Every structure is written in structure tokens, then in C-alpha cells.
Amino acid sequence: MKILIIEDEHYAAKRLSAMVKESYADAEILEVIDSVEESILWFKNNEEPDLVFMDIQLADGLSFTIFDVVHFTCPVIFVTAFDEYAIDAFKLNSVDYLLKPIEKDKLDSAVSKFKKLHHKSSIPQIDWSALGLSLYANKEKYKKRFLIKTGKSYQYIDVSDIALLYSEEGVSFAINKENKRFIIDATLDKIEETIDPSVFFRINRRHVIPISQIEKIHPYLNSRLKLELKQSVSQDLVVSREKVKDFKKWIDE
């Protein structure tokens, strides 16, 4: 299995190379390339590898530009810190889309998928673009993290670390499990569309809660329910009357 890695972060490239070599005895890393320009030259002057691991944001631009300049048919596993490029990636030669930091089980799953689909002897040509979009259409597309601006810098909050989402005077906030508050640059309606509905429930117009944080559920006035979370918050969390039936069904899934 001849592999090309296109990655401009030295540590990320080194870690990925080590993971691949450790997991697959038949893997041969042909080269590690760190720019769009060098990638174009490589494809122009070398035979195609069996598989490419490709970061999306490179130092000299998006790696999608490579496909505009050179034509190659080998499958690609995209590797990136952001999930916003997934649809564009799967329009190309993509077999999978991994978010950094790469987890071993996700890497194994992606390579396994490649090996199952990639049979050169029996399938001379695979339309990886159509196949990738088909795979992506059947894959959960929920956010794993939110980018947060704090002053002049950025950080992120993992969705799994969120204890409460709420809106106040038109601004959306997330409270994490350490009771720190962050502003999220999106409406609560938009946030609700991007998170896993089996994990989060919008109990009323202002509040979205994860099931993992619910400590107690109490009957409340006018056929509503009042929730206690595992950590103390300063807000009353009341399931609106019209949401009670769906909330009970959600809890009982």
C-alpha cells in the first residue's frame, strides 16, 4: 500500500506517519509534502500512489486547488481540524474525512473502508467522487466542536464538554462542565440544526440541554417539567408544555 501524505504541520505529519506504519505492515510512505505547489509538482512527475492522506488548509492555500491543476484518480482520505469542508471534499476523490486530532479507531475505519472498496484487479476505475458523496450522505454530520473567539484569539469547545446551551438577548452561549461561559457566533436555531438530536434537546425557546447533564426531573406548574442539572446553573430549566410529550419520548429512547 503506497501512501502519499500532504500535510503542512510537522507534528501532525509525523504522528500520522507513525500511526500508519504501526498499524499497517504493508504501508509504504512515499513522501510527505507540505504545500499545494509541491503537491502539484509531485503528481506531475510521479506515478499515483494507492492512497493519499491530505490536509485541506495548507500553508499556500486549500489543497482542493491541487485537483484544479492535475488529474489523478487515486482515493483520498482528507484530514483537517475543521468540518466545514466535508461536502466539498466528498465531491472529489474522497473515501473518508477525518478530524484532527486523529483517533486510531477512526483511522482504522477509514483505511478499512479504502481496502474494501479499492480492488484494482477487479475494478479498473472507481468513481471516488460519487462514492464519497454516497458514503457521506449516510454518515452522521453533527458538529463535534465549536470555534470560540475570546478577545483577539480563538479556542474551541468540544460538544461533549457542553453542559448547557442557551440564548439571552439575541446572543447564544455555551456553558461547559467547568461552569465557564462562551459566546457562540450562531443563533440557537442554527446550533440546534448542527448537534446530535439523540444527545441534545431544546426544552424551550431559550434552552438546549444534553441528556448526560440531567440529574433530576420534577413535575412543574401547568403540566410542565423542571430539570436539575448535575452542575449548578443560575437559570430555571423548564420544559415548555408543548415540548413535554416529545421530551419524555426523547428520554425514553
Beta strands, then each sheet from edge to edge (+ up, - down):
strand 1: 2-6
strand 2: 28-33
strand 3: 51-55
strand 4: 57-58
strand 5: 61-62
strand 6: 76-80
strand 7: 94-99
strand 8: 145-150
strand 9: 153-158
strand 10: 162-168
strand 11: 171-176
strand 12: 181-184
strand 13: 200-202
strand 14: 207-210
strand 15: 214-220
strand 16: 224-229
strand 17: 237-239
sheet 1: 2+ 1+ 3+ 6+ 7+
sheet 2: 4+ 5-
sheet 3: 8+ 9-
sheet 4: 12+ 11- 10+ 14- 13+
sheet 5: 15+ 16- 17+
end
